[in-house]
Amino acid sequence: MSRHRDHDAWRRPAARTLLVHCGWLAPPLGSLALTVLATGGEIPAGARVTLTVLALSFAAVTLAGLIRWSRTRYRLTADAFTLHHGAFSRRRRTVPLHRVRSVDLTATVPQRLLGLTAVRIGTTGSGEGHGAVTLEAVTVPEAHRLRAALLEHARPGDAAGDTVLSRIDWRWLRYAPFTFWVFGGVGVVAGTAYRVLDGMGIDPWRTAVVRDAFAAFGDRAWWLTAPMALAAVAALGSLGALAVYLENWWRYSAAWTDADTLTVRRGLLTTRSVALERDRLHGVLLREPLLLRAAGGASVVAVAGGLGDKEEAHRRGALLPPAPRDEALRVVAGALRAPSRPLDAVPLTPHPRAALRRRVVRGVLFAVLPGTVALLAAGLLLAPVLLHAAWVYATAATAVTWLLARDAHRSLGHALRGPHLLVRAGTFSRDTLALERSAVIAWTFTTSPSARRAGLVTLTAAVAAGEHAYPVRDLAARDAVPLAVAALPGVLEEFLEPGPVRSDAHGTARRPA
């Protein structure tokens, strides 16, 4: 009770919170600096207008921040946390302590420089991000006292010490280039720069730097310049991927800080501390994107309630960065509190060969045919040489489609092991799910005309956590209902014809013919 008495009085965020609002000036000032650099040091008329707008906006935002700070107050009692806030529209949020499910601490660079952090309280009603309560920018000691007091109701018996699942190993940096940011990051940066310049009234294609680069590129043979350009993009992307990895996972650690709370801490510029309550942790997802899988790596994401929508749940539920697959399996076992590693060499039930045919047909329809038809049309209308490119593309694309479809089919599988439903699927990102069977709240059976002809059904488990729906894709129709019955008895039986249900060697229930 002493912790609660310390918070009984109404409190305000730290006054230096007002300085955090200056951080919004960085993007527009950066855009202005980029414009000045692109124009050779001249400030266009549009930029002068932008400076005036920035000055007026700064005054308005500062005034609004002062009003919001003066009207923000919070109180923690023995029963509830109450927050009053709002600059012009006053709001009052009261959260009973028994509904608190997670308390996360996040600090951006300006907040860290000022010794502040934001407290986000996840509740039983925050599955879609609407029930969370966020207290912006309190002092770091105050934030830690709040988190300890808010989670006190869920900690009747603390463990003697931390049970560490994993800590950062800088040898894992070798997996950073095998992520999206190698090529996608370069595209994101280039697109952002283009939009900024275009918004300032500058055509990037007419700048001297871009014209000179394209002139130099065109003066050389394309079979030399194209690989060189690709290598340059890969090098820049790799550096960007390393920077993103360092920013996201600096000082990373995942540990059971007590018997009921799994805490993940990470971040260089923006620090994050996410606490996952054991009762809300319903499973884990082992993710193996294609390039990362080729390098022998994987990452781990928690399937937990109270983390927000799909995107937010993936970001806040990250348990392990791209790391060796063996380390990922160890973290999976530790997060599930399993006596053995549940995803190690599990014999999954394979899915019918009709699922392979479906993937081949989809690949041909959506990847091979459009490109081939476009090249044939261009060859007939523009240049006959493109007719040869059409059959070359069709041959190569068909081979790649077959290989990817076969890999996707080999990845398909499911099994029941102890209290968990195991599901694996995907080729560009092969995901293996270990989901608590008791967490499933509903089943959905989905099919289509082509799937019905092939005798396939997709069984989707609805859960109040993570992505909220996890499909078992392209099951044999005869296995879908028995699997749902065996995974969660008592839900579908009243809708089925009477008859015994037996389980096969893989744990899939089957009714006798």
ZAZAVO-907884 format. One record per residue (C-alpha): residue number from 1; residue in three letters; x, y, z. Coordinates in nm, 2 decimals, m for minus. Each point is the difference from the previous one (the first is absolute). Layout:
ZAZAVO-907884
PT   seq   type        u        v        w
PT   NUM    ALA        X        Y        Z
...
***
This chain:
ZAZAVO-907884
PT   seq   type        u        v        w
PT     1    MET     0.00     0.00     0.00
PT     2    SER     0.29     0.24     0.06
PT     3    ARG     0.07     0.02    m0.37
PT     4    HIS    m0.36     0.11    m0.06
PT     5    ARG     0.01     0.26     0.28
PT     6    ASP     0.29     0.17    m0.18
PT     7    HIS    m0.22     0.06    m0.30
PT     8    ASP    m0.33     0.09     0.17
PT     9    ALA     0.04     0.37    m0.07
PT    10    TRP    m0.07     0.15    m0.34
PT    11    ARG     0.32     0.05    m0.20
PT    12    ARG     0.11     0.17    m0.32
PT    13    PRO     0.25    m0.10    m0.26
PT    14    ALA     0.35     0.16     0.03
PT    15    ALA     0.00     0.37    m0.12
PT    16    ARG     0.29    m0.07    m0.24
PT    17    THR    m0.25    m0.21    m0.20
PT    18    LEU    m0.07     0.33    m0.19
PT    19    LEU     0.35    m0.02    m0.15
PT    20    VAL    m0.09    m0.33    m0.16
PT    21    HIS    m0.24     0.17    m0.23
PT    22    CYS     0.29     0.17    m0.18
PT    23    GLY     0.09    m0.33    m0.15
PT    24    TRP    m0.27     0.03    m0.27
PT    25    LEU     0.22     0.28    m0.15
PT    26    ALA     0.27    m0.25    m0.12
PT    27    PRO    m0.18    m0.14    m0.31
PT    28    PRO    m0.10     0.34    m0.15
PT    29    LEU     0.34     0.16     0.08
PT    30    GLY     0.17    m0.31    m0.15
PT    31    SER    m0.21     0.04    m0.31
PT    32    LEU     0.09     0.37    m0.02
PT    33    ALA     0.37    m0.09     0.03
PT    34    LEU    m0.03    m0.26    m0.27
PT    35    THR    m0.17     0.26    m0.23
PT    36    VAL     0.28     0.25     0.06
PT    37    LEU     0.26    m0.27    m0.08
PT    38    ALA    m0.17    m0.10    m0.32
PT    39    THR    m0.03     0.36    m0.12
PT    40    GLY     0.36     0.08     0.06
PT    41    GLY    m0.05     0.21     0.31
PT    42    GLU    m0.29     0.22    m0.13
PT    43    ILE    m0.32     0.02     0.20
PT    44    PRO    m0.30    m0.01    m0.23
PT    45    ALA    m0.30     0.22     0.05
PT    46    GLY    m0.20    m0.31     0.10
PT    47    ALA     0.26    m0.08     0.28
PT    48    ARG    m0.04     0.35     0.14
PT    49    VAL    m0.37    m0.06     0.02
PT    50    THR     0.08    m0.33     0.17
PT    51    LEU     0.21     0.18     0.26
PT    52    THR    m0.28     0.24     0.08
PT    53    VAL    m0.25    m0.28     0.04
PT    54    LEU     0.25    m0.19     0.22
PT    55    ALA     0.03     0.30     0.24
PT    56    LEU    m0.37     0.04     0.02
PT    57    SER    m0.05    m0.37     0.05
PT    58    PHE     0.26    m0.01     0.27
PT    59    ALA    m0.17     0.27     0.19
PT    60    ALA    m0.34    m0.18    m0.03
PT    61    VAL     0.14    m0.34     0.09
PT    62    THR     0.18     0.14     0.30
PT    63    LEU    m0.31     0.17     0.13
PT    64    ALA    m0.21    m0.32    m0.05
PT    65    GLY     0.27    m0.20     0.18
PT    66    LEU     0.00     0.24     0.29
PT    67    ILE    m0.38    m0.03     0.03
PT    68    ARG     0.01    m0.38    m0.03
PT    69    TRP     0.27    m0.02     0.27
PT    70    SER    m0.19     0.23     0.24
PT    71    ARG    m0.32    m0.22    m0.04
PT    72    THR     0.17    m0.33     0.03
PT    73    ARG     0.00    m0.17     0.34
PT    74    TYR     0.00    m0.36     0.12
PT    75    ARG    m0.05    m0.20     0.32
PT    76    LEU     0.07    m0.36     0.10
PT    77    THR    m0.21    m0.14     0.28
PT    78    ALA    m0.03    m0.34     0.15
PT    79    ASP    m0.28    m0.09    m0.25
PT    80    ALA     0.05     0.20    m0.32
PT    81    PHE     0.21     0.23    m0.21
PT    82    THR    m0.16     0.32    m0.11
PT    83    LEU     0.12     0.24    m0.27
PT    84    HIS    m0.14     0.34    m0.08
PT    85    HIS     0.13     0.15    m0.33
PT    86    GLY    m0.09     0.20    m0.31
PT    87    ALA     0.08     0.35    m0.13
PT    88    PHE    m0.34     0.11    m0.12
PT    89    SER    m0.21    m0.32     0.05
PT    90    ARG     0.03    m0.12     0.36
PT    91    ARG     0.02    m0.38     0.05
PT    92    ARG     0.00    m0.21     0.31
PT    93    ARG     0.12    m0.36    m0.01
PT    94    THR    m0.03    m0.24     0.29
PT    95    VAL     0.16    m0.34    m0.01
PT    96    PRO    m0.08    m0.25     0.27
PT    97    LEU     0.33    m0.17     0.10
PT    98    HIS    m0.15    m0.35    m0.05
PT    99    ARG    m0.03     0.08    m0.38
PT   100    VAL     0.37     0.10    m0.04
PT   101    ARG     0.17    m0.25    m0.22
PT   102    SER     0.33     0.17    m0.11
PT   103    VAL     0.20     0.31     0.08
PT   104    ASP     0.25     0.12    m0.26
PT   105    LEU     0.26     0.27     0.03
PT   106    THR     0.11     0.18    m0.32
PT   107    ALA     0.24     0.29    m0.04
PT   108    THR     0.09     0.19    m0.31
PT   109    VAL     0.33     0.18    m0.05
PT   110    PRO    m0.13     0.34     0.13
PT   111    GLN    m0.16    m0.18     0.29
PT   112    ARG     0.31    m0.18     0.10
PT   113    LEU     0.21     0.32    m0.02
PT   114    LEU    m0.25     0.16     0.24
PT   115    GLY    m0.02    m0.31     0.23
PT   116    LEU    m0.36    m0.08    m0.09
PT   117    THR    m0.19    m0.30    m0.12
PT   118    ALA    m0.36    m0.08    m0.11
PT   119    VAL    m0.21    m0.26     0.19
PT   120    ARG    m0.25    m0.20    m0.20
PT   121    ILE    m0.25    m0.21     0.20
PT   122    GLY    m0.15    m0.29    m0.19
PT   123    THR    m0.34    m0.13     0.13
PT   124    THR    m0.24    m0.28    m0.08
PT   125    GLY    m0.18     0.24    m0.23
PT   126    SER     0.30     0.10    m0.21
PT   127    GLY     0.00    m0.29    m0.25
PT   128    GLU    m0.05     0.25    m0.29
PT   129    GLY     0.20     0.28     0.15
PT   130    HIS    m0.31     0.19     0.13
PT   131    GLY     0.03    m0.09     0.37
PT   132    ALA     0.36     0.09     0.06
PT   133    VAL     0.08     0.29     0.23
PT   134    THR     0.32     0.20    m0.07
PT   135    LEU     0.16     0.25     0.24
PT   136    GLU     0.24     0.21    m0.19
PT   137    ALA     0.34     0.10     0.13
PT   138    VAL     0.04    m0.06     0.37
PT   139    THR     0.34    m0.02     0.17
PT   140    VAL     0.17    m0.34    m0.03
PT   141    PRO    m0.01    m0.07     0.38
PT   142    GLU    m0.37     0.09     0.01
PT   143    ALA    m0.07    m0.23    m0.30
PT   144    HIS     0.17    m0.30     0.17
PT   145    ARG    m0.19     0.06     0.32
PT   146    LEU    m0.33     0.02    m0.20
PT   147    ARG     0.07    m0.32    m0.18
PT   148    ALA     0.10    m0.19     0.32
PT   149    ALA    m0.32     0.12     0.17
PT   150    LEU    m0.23    m0.07    m0.30
PT   151    LEU     0.13    m0.35    m0.03
PT   152    GLU     0.01    m0.07     0.37
PT   153    HIS    m0.35    m0.16    m0.01
PT   154    ALA     0.13    m0.26    m0.25
PT   155    ARG     0.30    m0.10     0.21
PT   156    PRO    m0.11    m0.18     0.31
PT   157    GLY     0.34    m0.19     0.01
PT   158    ASP     0.30     0.14    m0.17
PT   159    ALA     0.28    m0.23    m0.12
PT   160    ALA     0.33     0.02     0.18
PT   161    GLY     0.17     0.14    m0.31
PT   162    ASP    m0.02     0.05    m0.37
PT   163    THR    m0.02    m0.30    m0.23
PT   164    VAL     0.18     0.13    m0.31
PT   165    LEU    m0.12    m0.14    m0.33
PT   166    SER     0.24     0.18    m0.22
PT   167    ARG     0.24     0.30    m0.03
PT   168    ILE     0.14     0.18    m0.30
PT   169    ASP     0.30    m0.17    m0.16
PT   170    TRP     0.17     0.23    m0.25
PT   171    ARG     0.09    m0.29    m0.22
PT   172    TRP    m0.37     0.01    m0.09
PT   173    LEU     0.07     0.31    m0.21
PT   174    ARG     0.09    m0.23    m0.29
PT   175    TYR    m0.38    m0.07    m0.03
PT   176    ALA    m0.09     0.37    m0.05
PT   177    PRO     0.06     0.01    m0.38
PT   178    PHE    m0.24    m0.30    m0.04
PT   179    THR    m0.30     0.22     0.07
PT   180    PHE    m0.24     0.23    m0.19
PT   181    TRP     0.22     0.30     0.06
PT   182    VAL     0.27    m0.11    m0.24
PT   183    PHE    m0.19     0.11    m0.31
PT   184    GLY    m0.34     0.12     0.14
PT   185    GLY     0.17     0.25     0.23
PT   186    VAL     0.19     0.16    m0.28
PT   187    GLY    m0.33     0.04    m0.19
PT   188    VAL    m0.18     0.15     0.31
PT   189    VAL     0.28     0.26     0.04
PT   190    ALA     0.01     0.09    m0.37
PT   191    GLY    m0.38     0.03    m0.01
PT   192    THR    m0.01     0.22     0.31
PT   193    ALA     0.27     0.23    m0.14
PT   194    TYR    m0.19     0.02    m0.33
PT   195    ARG    m0.32     0.10     0.18
PT   196    VAL     0.17     0.26     0.21
PT   197    LEU     0.17     0.17    m0.30
PT   198    ASP    m0.32    m0.02    m0.21
PT   199    GLY    m0.19     0.16     0.28
PT   200    MET     0.25     0.28     0.00
PT   201    GLY    m0.06     0.05    m0.37
PT   202    ILE     0.33    m0.15    m0.11
PT   203    ASP     0.01    m0.27    m0.28
PT   204    PRO     0.27    m0.24     0.12
PT   205    TRP     0.05    m0.13    m0.36
PT   206    ARG     0.11     0.35    m0.11
PT   207    THR     0.26     0.05     0.28
PT   208    ALA     0.36     0.00    m0.12
PT   209    VAL     0.10    m0.29     0.23
PT   210    VAL    m0.26    m0.23    m0.15
PT   211    ARG     0.06     0.11    m0.36
PT   212    ASP     0.38    m0.06     0.04
PT   213    ALA    m0.06    m0.34     0.16
PT   214    PHE    m0.23    m0.12    m0.29
PT   215    ALA     0.24     0.14    m0.26
PT   216    ALA     0.29    m0.20     0.15
PT   217    PHE    m0.22    m0.31     0.03
PT   218    GLY    m0.11     0.03    m0.37
PT   219    ASP     0.36     0.04    m0.13
PT   220    ARG     0.10    m0.35     0.11
PT   221    ALA    m0.11    m0.34    m0.11
PT   222    TRP    m0.32    m0.11     0.18
PT   223    TRP     0.14    m0.35     0.08
PT   224    LEU     0.27     0.18     0.21
PT   225    THR    m0.20     0.29     0.15
PT   226    ALA    m0.31    m0.21     0.09
PT   227    PRO     0.19    m0.24     0.23
PT   228    MET     0.20     0.29     0.14
PT   229    ALA    m0.32     0.19     0.08
PT   230    LEU    m0.15    m0.31     0.16
PT   231    ALA     0.31    m0.05     0.21
PT   232    ALA    m0.01     0.37     0.11
PT   233    VAL    m0.36    m0.03     0.10
PT   234    ALA     0.07    m0.33     0.19
PT   235    ALA     0.29     0.17     0.18
PT   236    LEU    m0.20     0.30     0.10
PT   237    GLY    m0.29    m0.22     0.10
PT   238    SER     0.23    m0.22     0.21
PT   239    LEU     0.13     0.31     0.19
PT   240    GLY    m0.36     0.11     0.05
PT   241    ALA    m0.10    m0.34     0.13
PT   242    LEU     0.29     0.00     0.24
PT   243    ALA    m0.11     0.34     0.13
PT   244    VAL    m0.36    m0.10     0.04
PT   245    TYR     0.11    m0.32     0.18
PT   246    LEU     0.22     0.20     0.24
PT   247    GLU    m0.28     0.25     0.07
PT   248    ASN    m0.26    m0.26     0.06
PT   249    TRP     0.19    m0.26     0.20
PT   250    TRP     0.27     0.19     0.19
PT   251    ARG     0.04    m0.14     0.36
PT   252    TYR    m0.27    m0.26    m0.08
PT   253    SER    m0.10    m0.24     0.27
PT   254    ALA    m0.30    m0.23     0.06
PT   255    ALA    m0.06    m0.14     0.34
PT   256    TRP    m0.27    m0.12     0.24
PT   257    THR     0.04     0.28     0.25
PT   258    ASP    m0.23    m0.18     0.24
PT   259    ALA    m0.22    m0.31    m0.01
PT   260    ASP    m0.27     0.17    m0.21
PT   261    THR     0.17     0.27    m0.21
PT   262    LEU     0.22    m0.04    m0.31
PT   263    THR     0.18     0.33    m0.06
PT   264    VAL     0.18     0.10    m0.33
PT   265    ARG     0.23     0.30     0.01
PT   266    ARG     0.17     0.14    m0.31
PT   267    GLY     0.07     0.32    m0.20
PT   268    LEU     0.29     0.24    m0.06
PT   269    LEU    m0.16     0.34    m0.09
PT   270    THR    m0.36    m0.10     0.10
PT   271    THR     0.01    m0.23     0.30
PT   272    ARG    m0.28    m0.25     0.05
PT   273    SER    m0.09    m0.21     0.30
PT   274    VAL    m0.30    m0.23    m0.06
PT   275    ALA    m0.14    m0.22     0.28
PT   276    LEU    m0.22    m0.30    m0.10
PT   277    GLU    m0.22    m0.16     0.26
PT   278    ARG     0.02    m0.38     0.01
PT   279    ASP    m0.38    m0.04    m0.01
PT   280    ARG    m0.02     0.21    m0.32
PT   281    LEU     0.29    m0.18    m0.18
PT   282    HIS    m0.18    m0.26    m0.21
PT   283    GLY     0.28    m0.12    m0.23
PT   284    VAL     0.29     0.10    m0.22
PT   285    LEU     0.07     0.04    m0.37
PT   286    LEU     0.33    m0.12    m0.15
PT   287    ARG     0.06     0.21    m0.31
PT   288    GLU     0.25    m0.10    m0.27
PT   289    PRO     0.00     0.23    m0.31
PT   290    LEU     0.15    m0.15    m0.31
PT   291    LEU     0.34     0.17     0.01
PT   292    LEU     0.03    m0.03     0.38
PT   293    ARG    m0.09    m0.37    m0.02
PT   294    ALA     0.27    m0.05    m0.27
PT   295    ALA     0.25     0.15     0.25
PT   296    GLY    m0.12    m0.23     0.28
PT   297    GLY    m0.18     0.27     0.20
PT   298    ALA    m0.34     0.07     0.14
PT   299    SER    m0.18     0.25     0.23
PT   300    VAL    m0.27    m0.05     0.26
PT   301    VAL    m0.32     0.19     0.07
PT   302    ALA    m0.24    m0.04     0.29
PT   303    VAL    m0.37    m0.08    m0.04
PT   304    ALA    m0.13     0.20     0.29
PT   305    GLY    m0.32     0.20     0.08
PT   306    GLY    m0.01     0.37     0.08
PT   307    LEU     0.27     0.10    m0.25
PT   308    GLY    m0.23     0.18    m0.25
PT   309    ASP    m0.08    m0.07    m0.36
PT   310    LYS     0.19    m0.23    m0.24
PT   311    GLU     0.28     0.24    m0.08
PT   312    GLU     0.04     0.12     0.36
PT   313    ALA    m0.01    m0.35     0.14
PT   314    HIS     0.28    m0.11    m0.24
PT   315    ARG     0.22     0.30     0.10
PT   316    ARG    m0.06    m0.01     0.37
PT   317    GLY    m0.01    m0.38     0.02
PT   318    ALA     0.35    m0.05    m0.15
PT   319    LEU     0.19    m0.24     0.23
PT   320    LEU     0.32    m0.06    m0.20
PT   321    PRO     0.17     0.18    m0.29
PT   322    PRO     0.13    m0.19    m0.31
PT   323    ALA     0.23    m0.25     0.17
PT   324    PRO     0.12    m0.36    m0.05
PT   325    ARG    m0.29    m0.24    m0.03
PT   326    ASP     0.12    m0.21     0.30
PT   327    GLU    m0.01     0.32     0.22
PT   328    ALA    m0.35     0.06    m0.13
PT   329    LEU    m0.12    m0.35     0.09
PT   330    ARG     0.15     0.05     0.35
PT   331    VAL    m0.19     0.33     0.04
PT   332    VAL    m0.32    m0.17    m0.12
PT   333    ALA     0.03    m0.27     0.27
PT   334    GLY     0.08     0.26     0.27
PT   335    ALA    m0.29     0.22    m0.09
PT   336    LEU    m0.24    m0.29     0.01
PT   337    ARG     0.16    m0.13     0.32
PT   338    ALA     0.02    m0.34    m0.18
PT   339    PRO     0.22    m0.27     0.15
PT   340    SER     0.13    m0.08    m0.35
PT   341    ARG     0.02     0.20    m0.32
PT   342    PRO    m0.35    m0.06    m0.15
PT   343    LEU     0.10     0.10    m0.36
PT   344    ASP     0.31    m0.23    m0.01
PT   345    ALA    m0.05    m0.27    m0.26
PT   346    VAL    m0.37    m0.02     0.04
PT   347    PRO    m0.16    m0.24    m0.25
PT   348    LEU    m0.26     0.23    m0.16
PT   349    THR    m0.29    m0.15    m0.19
PT   350    PRO     0.06     0.09    m0.37
PT   351    HIS    m0.28     0.15    m0.21
PT   352    PRO    m0.14    m0.16    m0.32
PT   353    ARG     0.18     0.03    m0.34
PT   354    ALA    m0.30     0.19    m0.12
PT   355    ALA     0.14     0.30     0.20
PT   356    LEU     0.31    m0.02    m0.21
PT   357    ARG    m0.21     0.02    m0.32
PT   358    ARG    m0.19     0.30     0.13
PT   359    ARG     0.33     0.19     0.07
PT   360    VAL     0.14    m0.09    m0.35
PT   361    VAL    m0.32     0.12    m0.17
PT   362    ARG    m0.01     0.32     0.20
PT   363    GLY     0.37     0.07    m0.09
PT   364    VAL    m0.06    m0.06    m0.37
PT   365    LEU    m0.32     0.22     0.00
PT   366    PHE     0.14     0.29     0.20
PT   367    ALA     0.38     0.00    m0.08
PT   368    VAL     0.07    m0.19    m0.32
PT   369    LEU    m0.29     0.09    m0.23
PT   370    PRO    m0.02     0.38     0.06
PT   371    GLY     0.37     0.05    m0.08
PT   372    THR     0.00    m0.23    m0.30
PT   373    VAL    m0.30     0.16    m0.15
PT   374    ALA     0.14     0.35     0.06
PT   375    LEU     0.33    m0.09    m0.17
PT   376    LEU    m0.19    m0.17    m0.30
PT   377    ALA    m0.21     0.31    m0.05
PT   378    ALA     0.30     0.23     0.02
PT   379    GLY     0.19    m0.23    m0.25
PT   380    LEU    m0.29     0.01    m0.25
PT   381    LEU    m0.05     0.38     0.03
PT   382    LEU     0.35     0.13     0.07
PT   383    ALA     0.30    m0.22    m0.05
PT   384    PRO     0.01    m0.37    m0.12
PT   385    VAL     0.30    m0.07     0.23
PT   386    LEU    m0.25     0.02     0.30
PT   387    LEU    m0.17    m0.32    m0.14
PT   388    HIS     0.32    m0.19     0.09
PT   389    ALA     0.00     0.17     0.34
PT   390    ALA    m0.36    m0.13     0.05
PT   391    TRP     0.09    m0.37    m0.03
PT   392    VAL     0.31     0.05     0.20
PT   393    TYR    m0.20     0.17     0.28
PT   394    ALA    m0.27    m0.27    m0.02
PT   395    THR     0.25    m0.28     0.03
PT   396    ALA     0.19     0.16     0.29
PT   397    ALA    m0.31     0.12     0.18
PT   398    THR    m0.17    m0.35    m0.02
PT   399    ALA     0.31    m0.16     0.15
PT   400    VAL     0.02     0.25     0.28
PT   401    THR    m0.38    m0.03     0.06
PT   402    TRP     0.03    m0.38     0.02
PT   403    LEU     0.29     0.02     0.25
PT   404    LEU    m0.18     0.25     0.22
PT   405    ALA    m0.33    m0.19    m0.01
PT   406    ARG     0.18    m0.33     0.10
PT   407    ASP     0.17     0.18     0.29
PT   408    ALA    m0.33     0.15     0.11
PT   409    HIS    m0.17    m0.34    m0.01
PT   410    ARG     0.29    m0.17     0.19
PT   411    SER    m0.04     0.27     0.27
PT   412    LEU    m0.37    m0.08     0.05
PT   413    GLY    m0.07    m0.21     0.31
PT   414    HIS    m0.18    m0.02     0.33
PT   415    ALA     0.01    m0.20     0.32
PT   416    LEU    m0.13    m0.02     0.35
PT   417    ARG     0.28    m0.02     0.27
PT   418    GLY    m0.10     0.02     0.36
PT   419    PRO    m0.19     0.32     0.07
PT   420    HIS     0.10     0.16    m0.33
PT   421    LEU    m0.13     0.00    m0.36
PT   422    LEU     0.30     0.02    m0.24
PT   423    VAL    m0.05     0.15    m0.34
PT   424    ARG     0.25     0.07    m0.27
PT   425    ALA    m0.04     0.17    m0.34
PT   426    GLY     0.16     0.25    m0.24
PT   427    THR     0.30     0.02    m0.23
PT   428    PHE     0.10     0.36    m0.02
PT   429    SER    m0.05     0.00     0.37
PT   430    ARG    m0.03    m0.35     0.15
PT   431    ASP    m0.18     0.05     0.33
PT   432    THR    m0.04    m0.27     0.26
PT   433    LEU    m0.26     0.06     0.27
PT   434    ALA    m0.02    m0.16     0.34
PT   435    LEU    m0.35     0.11     0.13
PT   436    GLU    m0.16    m0.10     0.33
PT   437    ARG    m0.30    m0.21    m0.09
PT   438    SER    m0.19     0.15     0.29
PT   439    ALA     0.04     0.35    m0.15
PT   440    VAL    m0.21    m0.08    m0.30
PT   441    ILE    m0.34     0.16     0.03
PT   442    ALA    m0.16    m0.09    m0.34
PT   443    TRP     0.07    m0.19    m0.32
PT   444    THR    m0.07     0.11    m0.35
PT   445    PHE    m0.02    m0.24    m0.30
PT   446    THR     0.08     0.18    m0.33
PT   447    THR    m0.01    m0.15    m0.36
PT   448    SER    m0.04     0.12    m0.35
PT   449    PRO    m0.13    m0.17    m0.32
PT   450    SER     0.35    m0.10    m0.11
PT   451    ALA     0.09    m0.12     0.35
PT   452    ARG    m0.32    m0.20     0.03
PT   453    ARG     0.08    m0.18    m0.33
PT   454    ALA     0.34    m0.08     0.14
PT   455    GLY    m0.14    m0.12     0.33
PT   456    LEU     0.17     0.27     0.21
PT   457    VAL    m0.12     0.22     0.29
PT   458    THR     0.18     0.28     0.19
PT   459    LEU    m0.06    m0.02     0.38
PT   460    THR     0.05     0.33     0.19
PT   461    ALA     0.04     0.02     0.37
PT   462    ALA    m0.13     0.32     0.15
PT   463    VAL     0.19     0.12     0.32
PT   464    ALA    m0.01     0.32     0.20
PT   465    ALA     0.37     0.06    m0.05
PT   466    GLY     0.27     0.07    m0.25
PT   467    GLU    m0.15     0.01    m0.36
PT   468    HIS    m0.33    m0.12     0.14
PT   469    ALA    m0.04    m0.26    m0.27
PT   470    TYR     0.24    m0.28    m0.10
PT   471    PRO    m0.09    m0.22    m0.30
PT   472    VAL     0.09    m0.37    m0.06
PT   473    ARG     0.01     0.03    m0.38
PT   474    ASP    m0.12    m0.25    m0.25
PT   475    LEU    m0.08    m0.30     0.22
PT   476    ALA    m0.16    m0.30    m0.14
PT   477    ALA    m0.37     0.05     0.04
PT   478    ARG    m0.04    m0.32     0.19
PT   479    ASP     0.27     0.11     0.26
PT   480    ALA    m0.13     0.35     0.08
PT   481    VAL    m0.29    m0.08     0.24
PT   482    PRO     0.19    m0.28     0.18
PT   483    LEU     0.30     0.23     0.05
PT   484    ALA    m0.23     0.27     0.15
PT   485    VAL    m0.17    m0.25     0.23
PT   486    ALA     0.33    m0.15     0.12
PT   487    ALA     0.16     0.34     0.06
PT   488    LEU    m0.29     0.15     0.19
PT   489    PRO    m0.25    m0.26     0.12
PT   490    GLY    m0.35     0.11     0.09
PT   491    VAL    m0.05     0.27    m0.27
PT   492    LEU    m0.11    m0.18    m0.31
PT   493    GLU    m0.14    m0.33     0.13
PT   494    GLU    m0.36     0.12     0.02
PT   495    PHE     0.01     0.08    m0.37
PT   496    LEU     0.14    m0.34    m0.11
PT   497    GLU    m0.16    m0.34    m0.07
PT   498    PRO     0.06    m0.24     0.29
PT   499    GLY     0.29    m0.24    m0.03
PT   500    PRO     0.34    m0.07     0.17
PT   501    VAL     0.30     0.22    m0.07
PT   502    ARG     0.34    m0.16    m0.01
PT   503    SER     0.34     0.17    m0.02
PT   504    ASP     0.27    m0.11    m0.25
PT   505    ALA     0.38    m0.01     0.07
PT   506    HIS     0.03     0.38    m0.06
PT   507    GLY    m0.28     0.09     0.24
PT   508    THR    m0.26     0.08    m0.26
PT   509    ALA    m0.34    m0.13     0.09
PT   510    ARG    m0.18    m0.21    m0.26
PT   511    ARG    m0.35    m0.15    m0.02
PT   512    PRO    m0.03    m0.35    m0.14
PT   513    ALA    m0.15    m0.01    m0.35
***
